[in-house]
């Protein structure tokens, strides 16, 4: 099975950047400890602080899908309900 790279883009609504950032930061340590997580890095756009990117690498899609059902992600979704303007998720395969 090929390793899976995830690129997730999250843009907070106006006035909600600090809340979304704090909730995203809570995900980092717990996710890095999950089975199959090889890399889980959170970035913030230098020119648009409301825009965040997760760059992730997983041993397999199955292990990433287990992560997507984890309680800490459900908690994040509840805590940021109505605070995120845009969320996109891209499943990628490294070519070179």
BALOBA-1460 file (C-alpha; in Angstrom, 3 decimals):
// residues 96
<rec num="1" residu="x" x="0.000" y="0.000" z="0.000"/>
<rec num="2" residu="x" x="1.244" y="3.462" z="-0.917"/>
<rec num="3" residu="x" x="1.759" y="6.027" z="1.783"/>
<rec num="4" residu="x" x="-0.870" y="8.762" z="1.790"/>
<rec num="5" residu="x" x="-0.229" y="12.497" z="1.899"/>
<rec num="6" residu="x" x="-3.017" y="14.787" z="3.038"/>
<rec num="7" residu="x" x="-3.130" y="18.521" z="2.401"/>
<rec num="8" residu="x" x="-5.965" y="20.172" z="4.304"/>
<rec num="9" residu="x" x="-6.813" y="23.862" z="3.987"/>
<rec num="10" residu="x" x="-8.859" y="25.575" z="6.680"/>
<rec num="11" residu="x" x="-9.916" y="29.218" z="6.529"/>
<rec num="12" residu="x" x="-11.447" y="30.775" z="9.626"/>
<rec num="13" residu="x" x="-14.337" y="33.218" z="9.438"/>
<rec num="14" residu="x" x="-13.676" y="36.851" z="10.296"/>
<rec num="15" residu="x" x="-13.140" y="37.250" z="14.027"/>
<rec num="16" residu="x" x="-12.684" y="33.490" z="14.554"/>
<rec num="17" residu="x" x="-8.977" y="33.079" z="13.691"/>
<rec num="18" residu="x" x="-7.760" y="32.781" z="17.290"/>
<rec num="19" residu="x" x="-10.434" y="30.201" z="18.147"/>
<rec num="20" residu="x" x="-9.765" y="28.060" z="15.077"/>
<rec num="21" residu="x" x="-5.990" y="28.273" z="15.587"/>
<rec num="22" residu="x" x="-6.256" y="27.190" z="19.224"/>
<rec num="23" residu="x" x="-8.495" y="24.247" z="18.321"/>
<rec num="24" residu="x" x="-6.230" y="23.161" z="15.448"/>
<rec num="25" residu="x" x="-3.189" y="23.294" z="17.728"/>
<rec num="26" residu="x" x="-4.948" y="20.897" z="20.129"/>
<rec num="27" residu="x" x="-5.007" y="18.276" z="17.352"/>
<rec num="28" residu="x" x="-1.262" y="18.178" z="16.717"/>
<rec num="29" residu="x" x="0.195" y="16.250" z="19.658"/>
<rec num="30" residu="x" x="-2.619" y="13.719" z="19.946"/>
<rec num="31" residu="x" x="-2.629" y="13.042" z="16.193"/>
<rec num="32" residu="x" x="1.141" y="12.642" z="15.995"/>
<rec num="33" residu="x" x="0.790" y="9.836" z="18.574"/>
<rec num="34" residu="x" x="-1.785" y="7.951" z="16.475"/>
<rec num="35" residu="x" x="-0.948" y="4.671" z="14.788"/>
<rec num="36" residu="x" x="0.118" y="5.269" z="11.205"/>
<rec num="37" residu="x" x="0.845" y="8.990" z="11.521"/>
<rec num="38" residu="x" x="4.238" y="9.736" z="9.979"/>
<rec num="39" residu="x" x="3.947" y="13.537" z="9.811"/>
<rec num="40" residu="x" x="1.317" y="16.028" z="10.964"/>
<rec num="41" residu="x" x="2.400" y="19.635" z="10.531"/>
<rec num="42" residu="x" x="0.215" y="22.704" z="10.998"/>
<rec num="43" residu="x" x="1.030" y="25.891" z="9.065"/>
<rec num="44" residu="x" x="-0.418" y="29.404" z="9.143"/>
<rec num="45" residu="x" x="-0.357" y="31.699" z="6.098"/>
<rec num="46" residu="x" x="1.975" y="34.667" z="6.641"/>
<rec num="47" residu="x" x="-0.188" y="37.038" z="4.598"/>
<rec num="48" residu="x" x="-3.611" y="35.708" z="5.612"/>
<rec num="49" residu="x" x="-3.537" y="34.560" z="9.262"/>
<rec num="50" residu="x" x="-7.049" y="33.096" z="8.920"/>
<rec num="51" residu="x" x="-5.705" y="30.450" z="6.495"/>
<rec num="52" residu="x" x="-4.232" y="27.253" z="7.955"/>
<rec num="53" residu="x" x="-2.769" y="24.200" z="6.226"/>
<rec num="54" residu="x" x="-2.170" y="20.725" z="7.584"/>
<rec num="55" residu="x" x="0.497" y="18.733" z="5.741"/>
<rec num="56" residu="x" x="0.181" y="15.095" z="6.751"/>
<rec num="57" residu="x" x="1.761" y="11.781" z="5.840"/>
<rec num="58" residu="x" x="0.175" y="8.467" z="6.807"/>
<rec num="59" residu="x" x="1.292" y="4.866" z="6.464"/>
<rec num="60" residu="x" x="-1.984" y="4.026" z="4.700"/>
<rec num="61" residu="x" x="-5.372" y="5.428" z="3.748"/>
<rec num="62" residu="x" x="-7.021" y="3.004" z="6.171"/>
<rec num="63" residu="x" x="-5.058" y="4.368" z="9.140"/>
<rec num="64" residu="x" x="-5.829" y="7.940" z="8.047"/>
<rec num="65" residu="x" x="-9.531" y="7.065" z="7.873"/>
<rec num="66" residu="x" x="-9.322" y="5.745" z="11.442"/>
<rec num="67" residu="x" x="-7.867" y="9.131" z="12.410"/>
<rec num="68" residu="x" x="-10.743" y="10.907" z="10.672"/>
<rec num="69" residu="x" x="-13.204" y="9.117" z="12.954"/>
<rec num="70" residu="x" x="-11.281" y="9.887" z="16.152"/>
<rec num="71" residu="x" x="-12.941" y="11.623" z="19.080"/>
<rec num="72" residu="x" x="-10.487" y="14.538" z="19.057"/>
<rec num="73" residu="x" x="-11.587" y="15.415" z="15.516"/>
<rec num="74" residu="x" x="-15.229" y="15.258" z="16.565"/>
<rec num="75" residu="x" x="-14.371" y="17.583" z="19.466"/>
<rec num="76" residu="x" x="-12.627" y="19.985" z="17.060"/>
<rec num="77" residu="x" x="-15.667" y="20.011" z="14.770"/>
<rec num="78" residu="x" x="-17.981" y="20.802" z="17.688"/>
<rec num="79" residu="x" x="-15.698" y="23.532" z="19.056"/>
<rec num="80" residu="x" x="-15.346" y="25.280" z="15.677"/>
<rec num="81" residu="x" x="-18.914" y="24.823" z="14.438"/>
<rec num="82" residu="x" x="-19.834" y="27.998" z="12.529"/>
<rec num="83" residu="x" x="-16.272" y="29.366" z="12.742"/>
<rec num="84" residu="x" x="-14.765" y="27.930" z="9.544"/>
<rec num="85" residu="x" x="-15.392" y="29.637" z="6.228"/>
<rec num="86" residu="x" x="-13.694" y="27.077" z="3.978"/>
<rec num="87" residu="x" x="-12.340" y="23.548" z="4.385"/>
<rec num="88" residu="x" x="-10.738" y="21.545" z="1.597"/>
<rec num="89" residu="x" x="-9.000" y="18.205" z="1.883"/>
<rec num="90" residu="x" x="-6.773" y="16.652" z="-0.775"/>
<rec num="91" residu="x" x="-5.574" y="13.041" z="-0.741"/>
<rec num="92" residu="x" x="-2.230" y="12.965" z="-2.534"/>
<rec num="93" residu="x" x="0.345" y="10.414" z="-3.659"/>
<rec num="94" residu="x" x="4.014" y="11.398" z="-3.724"/>
<rec num="95" residu="x" x="5.483" y="11.049" z="-7.205"/>
<rec num="96" residu="x" x="9.107" y="12.070" z="-6.673"/>
